[in-house]
Every structure is written in structure tokens, then in C-alpha cells.
Amino acid sequence: DLVRVLGIRNQLQQRLWPHVKIKTGSRILDVGCGTGDDLIYLATHYSKLKLFGVDGDPKVLSIAKNKAQKSDLKINFQVSLAEKLPFAANYFDVVWSSLMVHHLPTKYKQMALSEMRRVLKSGGRLYLIDFGRVNWWLRIVYWLQTRLEPVGDHFAGKLPEYIRKAGLQQLKETKLLFHVSL
């Protein structure tokens, strides 16, 4: 992806992980896990986690499975769309999604966030790493990107509103890099 090609992913990861609080033995879901990089990091840096990853693209999940197998890591991967997660309510201690939600049209963002809330245990944590509000002149710069994918509502600062509508009330926003927030 473009974030990796430009070298932004490594910078983002270095700034992200100090903010992450994961308890030993946690059950974690990565929604839109892609090739599994975040789950592999979690598996190699935290103890006794139960890790699950879903993505709508079977080809990238195949890459993720191969990477996890090569490293002898136990991670459960499934093909699934974010707006219809195949898990019981209140199942996960942590739900994670990194740079995925901005790809979804607004209606599906809201459905995906509601699903993330549904599968998250009471008192659990949602880590949503994605684009946030940008000022008006950056919106002009990013105009083309808003034509290529449905990220305009992120740039307009609407994501916190969507998160609250999904039933997640305690929101802490941390700027990580450029206009990417946690």
C-alpha cells in the first residue's frame, strides 16, 4: 500500500505502539487486518494473546497466513467484511483497526463501527488508527484523494461522531503522524 511504499508505515508504528495497552491473555480482533503486520507485531511483543484477523480480501489473508505460519505464530484469520463480523457479542477484549475504515463509504463505516462495538466486551478497548481532521488548505491538497476513496468525512473530522453513534463514549484522540490519529 501507499503508506508502506512511502515509508510512512514504519514511522507510524514507532509512534503508535507506546500508546497501546494490552493485557496478557487478551482476545484481540484486527478488523481489516490486511497482510497481518499488526497481529504479527502483537504476537511477538505480548504474552499469551488470542489473536484474530478479518479482511474482505482472501488474497491478502493468504499472505497473512503464510507470514504467521513462517514465524510459527498462532493467529486465526477469516474472510469477513467489517460490517458483518462473524463473532458473538462481547467476545473481544480489544478490537483493532488500522488504516482501513477510511476506505469504506459512510454508511458502511457506521455499520463497521457498530459491529466493532458489538463484539467488544464492556470495558474493552477499540484502537482505531485512521485519518482525522485536516485544515481547509490540506483538504484542497487532498482533494484528489477524496475523489478516489471515501475519506472526505475523515478529513472533515466526522469520525469521532461516528464512533460515538456506534456506542463508544470514551474517546481519546492522539495525533500520531501527519493527519493519522489513534
C-alpha positions in Angstrom: 0.0 0.0 0.0 1.0 3.6 -0.4 1.7 4.1 3.3 4.3 1.3 3.2 5.8 2.4 -0.1 6.4 5.9 1.2 8.0 4.6 4.4 5.2 6.2 6.5 4.1 2.8 8.0 7.4 2.4 10.0 7.2 5.9 11.4 3.5 5.4 12.2 4.2 2.1 14.0 7.1 3.7 16.1 4.7 6.4 17.3 1.7 4.0 17.8 3.0 1.2 20.0 3.9 3.3 23.1 0.2 4.3 23.3 -1.1 0.7 23.2 -2.1 -1.0 26.5 -2.6 -4.8 26.1 -3.1 -7.2 29.0 -1.6 -10.7 28.9 -4.2 -13.2 27.7 -6.4 -10.7 25.9 -8.6 -11.8 23.0 -7.9 -9.3 20.1 -9.6 -8.8 16.8 -7.9 -6.9 13.9 -10.6 -5.7 11.5 -9.2 -5.2 8.0 -6.0 -6.9 9.1 -4.6 -7.0 5.5 -1.3 -8.9 5.5 -1.3 -9.3 9.3 1.6 -7.0 10.2 -0.1 -5.6 13.3 -1.2 -9.0 14.6 2.3 -10.4 14.0 3.7 -7.5 16.0 1.3 -8.1 18.8 2.1 -11.9 18.8 5.8 -11.2 19.1 5.7 -8.4 21.7 2.9 -9.5 24.1 2.3 -12.7 26.0 -0.4 -15.3 25.6 -2.8 -13.4 23.3 -5.6 -14.9 21.4 -5.4 -13.2 18.0 -8.0 -13.0 15.3 -7.8 -11.1 12.0 -10.6 -10.5 9.4 -10.3 -9.0 6.0 -12.6 -8.9 2.9 -9.7 -9.9 0.6 -8.8 -13.6 0.5 -5.6 -12.9 -1.3 -4.2 -10.6 1.4 -5.3 -13.1 4.0 -3.4 -15.8 2.3 -0.3 -13.6 2.6 -1.1 -13.0 6.3 -1.5 -16.7 7.0 1.8 -17.6 5.3 3.7 -14.9 7.2 2.2 -16.1 10.5 3.0 -19.8 9.7 6.6 -18.9 8.7 7.0 -17.3 12.1 5.2 -20.2 13.9 2.6 -17.9 15.3 -1.0 -18.9 16.1 -3.3 -16.3 14.6 -6.8 -17.1 13.4 -7.6 -15.4 10.0 -11.0 -15.3 8.4 -12.5 -13.7 5.3 -15.2 -11.3 6.6 -16.4 -7.8 5.9 -16.1 -5.2 8.7 -19.9 -4.5 8.6 -20.8 -8.1 9.4 -18.3 -9.7 11.8 -18.7 -13.5 12.4 -18.3 -13.3 16.1 -20.5 -13.3 19.2 -21.3 -10.1 21.0 -19.0 -9.1 23.8 -16.3 -11.6 22.6 -13.1 -9.4 22.4 -11.1 -7.5 25.0 -9.6 -5.4 22.2 -10.8 -4.5 18.7 -8.2 -3.1 16.4 -8.4 -1.5 13.0 -5.5 0.3 11.3 -5.9 2.4 8.2 -9.0 0.5 6.9 -12.1 2.4 7.9 -11.4 5.4 5.5 -11.8 3.0 2.6 -15.5 2.4 3.4 -18.4 4.6 2.2 -20.0 6.5 5.1 -22.9 4.0 5.6 -20.5 1.1 5.8 -18.2 3.0 8.2 -21.1 3.4 10.6 -22.1 -0.3 10.2 -18.5 -1.4 10.7 -18.1 0.7 13.9 -21.3 -0.6 15.3 -20.1 -4.2 14.6 -16.8 -3.4 16.3 -18.7 -2.2 19.3 -21.0 -5.2 19.3 -18.1 -7.7 19.5 -16.2 -5.7 22.1 -16.6 -6.6 25.7 -17.9 -4.0 28.1 -14.8 -2.1 29.3 -12.8 -3.3 26.3 -10.7 -1.1 24.1 -11.1 -0.1 20.5 -7.9 1.0 18.8 -8.9 2.8 15.6 -5.9 4.2 13.7 -7.0 6.3 10.7 -7.1 9.7 9.1 -8.5 12.5 11.1 -9.5 16.2 10.6 -7.3 18.3 8.4 -7.5 22.1 8.0 -9.0 23.7 4.9 -5.8 24.1 2.9 -4.9 20.4 3.4 -8.4 19.5 2.2 -7.5 21.3 -1.0 -4.3 19.4 -1.3 -6.0 16.1 -0.6 -9.0 16.8 -2.9 -7.9 14.1 -5.4 -7.7 11.5 -2.6 -11.3 12.4 -1.6 -12.3 11.6 -5.2 -10.5 8.3 -5.2 -11.9 6.9 -1.9 -14.4 8.0 0.7 -12.0 9.7 3.1 -13.6 13.2 2.9 -15.7 12.7 6.1 -12.5 11.8 8.0 -10.8 14.9 6.8 -13.9 16.9 7.9 -13.5 15.5 11.4 -16.6 13.3 11.4 -15.0 10.0 12.6 -15.4 10.8 16.3 -19.1 11.4 15.8 -19.4 8.1 14.0 -17.6 6.4 16.9 -19.9 7.9 19.4 -23.0 6.9 17.4 -21.7 3.3 17.4 -22.0 3.4 21.2 -18.4 4.1 22.2 -18.4 7.0 24.5 -15.0 7.4 26.0 -12.9 8.8 23.1 -9.2 9.7 23.4 -7.7 11.0 20.2 -3.9 11.0 19.8 -2.2 12.5 16.8 0.4 10.0 15.6 1.8 11.3 12.2 0.6 14.0 9.9 -3.2 13.6 9.9 -3.3 10.0 11.2 -4.8 9.6 14.7 -5.3 6.9 17.3 
